[in-house]
Amino acid sequence: MTQVAIQDVTGLPHELTSFVGRREATTGLRRALADSRLVTLTGFGGIGKSRLALHVAHELRRAFQDGAHLVELADVHDPSLVPHAVAAALGLHDRSARDIETVLVDYLAYRNLLLVLDNCEHLLDACGRLTAVLLTAAPRLRVLATSREPLRTAPEQVWPVPPLPVPAEDGTGTAKAQEAMRLFEDRAAAVLPEFSLDEDNESAVARLCRRLDGVPLAIELAAVRVRMLSVDDILDRLESRFDLLSSGPRTVAPRHQSLRAAVDWSFDLCTEQEQRLWARCSVFAGEFDLDAAEHVCAGDGVTSREVFTGIAGLIDKSILARVGSHAQSRYRMPETIRQYGRERLTEAGGEAALRRRHRDHYLHLAERSDAESAGPHQAAWIERLNVERANLWVALEHCTTTAGEARTGLRMTAALWLYWVACGCVREGRNWLDRVLALDAEPSAERARALWVNGWVAHLHGDRDASLALLEESRALAERVGAEAELNHAIQFLGDTQMWDGNLAVAGPLLDDALRRHRASQHWTAPGLVTFALQASTAGLRGDVDGAMAFLSECWTVCEPLGERWALSWTEWNTGVVWWAAGEPDKAAEHVSSSLRKKQQLDDLVGIACCVEVLGWVAAAKGDTRRAAVLFGALEKRWDLIGSPLFGSETLLSWSEQAKAQVREQLRDAAFDSAHQEGEQMDQARTVAYALGETSAARGAADAGTTPEGELPLTKREREVAALVAEGKSNKEIAAGLVISQRTAEAHVEHILVKLGFTSRLQIATWVAQREQP
């Protein structure tokens, strides 16, 4: 059964249960990926496609310089959202006006990366077309897909996933050695530690595995029952289920019957309340928490208390899995189990009502995040919205595909501004805002609000013309319907767009008017507080440093009692830029460092990059060129993920280029490249620590991925390859010796050269020899 937890730094979820069997399949699939750039695992639900793909991706992730990344598509129903799902999985927060496919092509073009597209069967055309585009543009990209049928796009190699081997009926061979038997034993021991295969139960387990045709999910569902039943009891009860099935359609494949029988049997063994909860939980996408379950699933004969006890019962029966390391417990339902639950929900006639309750819950969550966005819980909300992304998409899709829901869609998309802007998802926000605005053109305060949020997002997206048009429409509509708060924000962000476009004569009066209105209302929102940052920048661009500092001081006065940090951090950053423009690098560093500490707490990816950028300029200006080169190296990949560096501002970009040119001129090429590579190896936490002067570059790189002794960051496999290179082995001989493909061996050698800063195999051999000296 596929169980998934939070993602690790490679872009893959951790495996929560041991991977049993599939040795030959794993080896064969590795070979297939070495030979083909697109491999599609096919087979029916429950056969283990996703688990096998994830396991192989984990094994191969170090062979790809840019890692392996999982794109979960089970909850994506709109084909146009497939590229967005891929971008989200890669951590791309591109703010440019380019279309999403262009962003993906540019990002992947020169990267050595494995992309796992999971559950493609309902999006075959979209997945096939996008995969063909990406593989054409990115020669070092590999794609591993899972689907119930092939993508049918070149150069696809189809890999049917077989069931697990089961013992022969005649008893020949060692039954215990069969993979199906070992899986049953492993999962049974997980719920009953004293369980093991022995002479008393081996025959019954073998018969059970044969009856289930070696289908992994069916075996796991049966194994969890050993806590309350003997293997013989399980087999007897399952036999009755097959007797019922035998009278059904003969067109159904036996293995599909095996899985259906196991799931039906598990459903029948649940209490009535657990059955209802199973069906109702199928409306959730990805993970959900207990609060969501109680709000969505309670009612119509199920109390909140019964939801709690039902969740516990479904976990005991392996229908739900507790996942992640969040402060609140979160749960996930395997996709096959969820599809079964949807069937039951549809049969019961309650699907429409459950989907409305699901929509209502996540609308309420979005509006709470908006209401509390200017308070002390900003960091918690940013984390929460990132975790809830899949369910937010499902709720928004309900709003855009259900008659009469467009007005609710306007409310929800506007309320999610914190996700679109603070989480760096401006492209995603643009997509949803454009869709709901097209569906509801009636004059309303909700439309006026969605318009200014979309105008703000369009500005951050680099689409100036669209931004101005949306904001002007919002201003006119807000005046018409008397929506004072929406009018204030529309005026403010019109000033924002004009200011960064260099039109200070137009921006100044707009921002002054917006600030006057916000002060008069005394109702400060986090977007409204951004006015101080904009005013500080405008003052600085006019050469009025004292005016900029006055806006920072007022921002502090307003934000401190609220516990607000996000808008304040941007005001501090803007003030730091003002001091930089005034020729005061020390004062610039003081304000930007204070901003960076807040942005790290908020996990503001764009803000962190902006702060590190300015601190790189400061290092260059003070003659610490190596430090500046390290910071610029750390930034390079981060700007790739974000998209447009420094909002595309010509002024900021010119300062950046000047600083980098100065560093390159003062450092020799080799020294610059070495420092730059040190920065590239640092993760975000180490980059921030180094930028703040809390750790050295070498320590930062070491902590990000080296051995505990601080040695150079080679993996165990790479050290093995380096040793064979030192022995004079060719890539072909290395591949044979380590039982890997020649291409994988070549990749390892390439990674070693890059990590050690070498250009030849002789240098690797010398390095190995020096390390072996006593």
Phi, psi and omega in degrees: 000131183286122176234131189233142176240197181295155183281146174267185186293344180280348184093011178244144175290153174288148175273121186272339177237157182294148178267117186250131174076203178062028182296312180294319180296319180298314179296316180294323180290324176298318178296319181298320180289333176288330184266333185232144182274350175223117177237128180246119174278124181242160180149166183282167181300134178096354182281345175106022181299309184296318183293320179295316180298317180295319180296315180294321178298320176298317182294327186263354191301327182283346177281350179249118185304325182256018170083185178237141186224133181263130175247108181271119187249001183301326184263005178262119184248338179269118182304330181292345181271355182301311178299326178294322178295321178295315180298319179296319179295328179278352182077022181280125177237054187294130182254007180279170182274006181292153176290158191296325179293322177297319177301313181296317180299313181295321182290320186272349190310316185243018182261148177258100195213147174252125179249123179255112177262109188257131178067068183267353195300331181267003182225037189302312183296314182295317180293318180296316182293314181296319179299316179299318179297313184292319180293326178292321185275337187238093186294342181255011178274139171239143179236128174244114184248152171237136183197155176284346173212160185296158175285335180059051174223140180290144004256061189293134168249117183274132183235095178293128180274119181276162172293167178289143176300138179241159180297146177291148182292334181279001176082002180288149180084172181269109185301320185296337182281346182290143185297322180298320179294317181293325177294316179300315181298317181296314183286327177292319179294335179292329180258341178222088190307331182279358182286137171204157177288133178213184183298331184286328186244352187301317182296318181293320178296319179299316180295319179297315180296322176295319182296330180268006174057025177071018179284117187304313183296320179297319179296318181294320178297324178287320185298326184294345182281352183293346178293334182237345183228152171284164179299320178298319179296317178300314182297316180300315182290325179288327179300321181294326177296319179292327177299319178296320182292330186298340179268001181276190183299134180283350182282346180283128182297144181305320182291328174295322176296322181298313180293314181299320179297317181294319181288317176303316182296317177298321179296317181295330180280349176282154173291167180300319179293322177296322178297316178298317183292321176305310181297317184289325179293346181291349179283344181281149176253132179063235183264159172208162180250176184294323179301315179296317180299317182293321181286324186272320190266342179285157181106165180053050176095001178235121180273166178299322179296321179291331174297315180299310181291327179293321177300315180300317180294321180290329174293316178301326183267008178064023174277322173245150175237136173280130187230159170079179180234037183282162178298322176261141179295139179232154187228154178220144179248128177305146189301318180297319178296321181293319178298321178297317179299323178297320177300314180295322180294319179296318179299324182283347177080018184248012187295315183298317180295319180295322180291326175293319179293323175299313178301314182298319182296314183281337169295315179298319179297317179297317182288331173293318179298323178292313183296327183259011187289341180257022182240194185285355185259019183303312183299318180296322180289322178298316178296317183296315181296323177297319181292326186271010187309313184298317180289326175297318178299315181297317179295319179292323178295323176299318181294327185267352182240357182249130181301137177083004184254001186297321180297321175295324177298322176299315179300315187289315181296323178290320180296336182273020180305324181299322178290313182298318189265303185289331178269001176077020185258048186294324179295317178298316179298318178303317181300310183288319180297317178300319183293313183288326178294328178288336184272336183226098182260004180292140179298129180194159176296326179297319179292319179301321180290314179299328179293314181288327175297317179293324176296319176297312181297320179297322177298313178296334180281351179090010182258082187298313184299314179297321180301310181297319181296315180295318182290322176295320178296320179297317180298313181296317182291320180297320177296321182294317184263001178073033179267090188297315181298321180290324177297317179302314183288324178298317178296316181302312185280341167296317176297322178301308182298317181293322182296311181288346175272000177087006181268070186294328181295328177274319185294318185306304180299323179298313181292323177298317180296317180297316181295321177300317181294317179296318178299319182292324182288330184058018175245094185272125170258163178298317175299322179296324179292340177296342178305322180297319178297318181293320178294321178297317179296317180298316178299317181296318179295337176272357181087011182263082182293319180299320178297319178298317180294327178294320177294322177297317180298317179293323178299316176303314184299320181283318188284325187301310179294337179280339187077022183276138181233332188292304179297323178298319181296324178289325177294320177296318179297314180299322178294322176299319178295323177299315179294324177298314180297332180277000179082028181239078185297326180296316179291325176299314181297322181300312183287319181292323178296320177297319177297317184298321179298320178291318182294327176295318179296327181271351185057043178277095188298316180293316180297321179298315180298319179297319181293314180298323178303309182294323178293332172293320176299317181298315179300318179296317182296330182268008176085003179271070189292325180294319177300317179298318180296321177297315180297319178295325176295318179295330183281333191305309181290330181291319176293327177301320181288323185281322181112243184290113177294140171054039176061012183073012181292125180298321181296310182295318181295325178293320176297320180297314181295322178298316181295318181292321178296321178297317181294315180298323182291323185275336178259144172292158184305314182296318181292320179296313181299320180297314180294319180299318180292324175301317179295321181298332184277351184273138175279182186297315182299317181288327177297315180296315180300318180292318179298327180274000179077023183265356178202161178276165178296316182297317179294321179298316180292319181297314181294335181282343181180016180258182177287162182302331182281000179082020178289172180298148193283061174264139175286170178302315180297320180294326176292324176296316179296318180300320179296321179289326174299319180296334177278358179087015181287144174279169178299323179295318180291324177297316180299317180294319182292326182258002180057053175228169179286158179296325179296321178295319178299316178299320179295319178300315180297319179297317179297320180297315180300316181294313184295324182269355180071027182260168178235356183216159177293331178297321178296323177297315180299319179296318179299316179297316181298319180295323180289333181278348180290139180293000000 
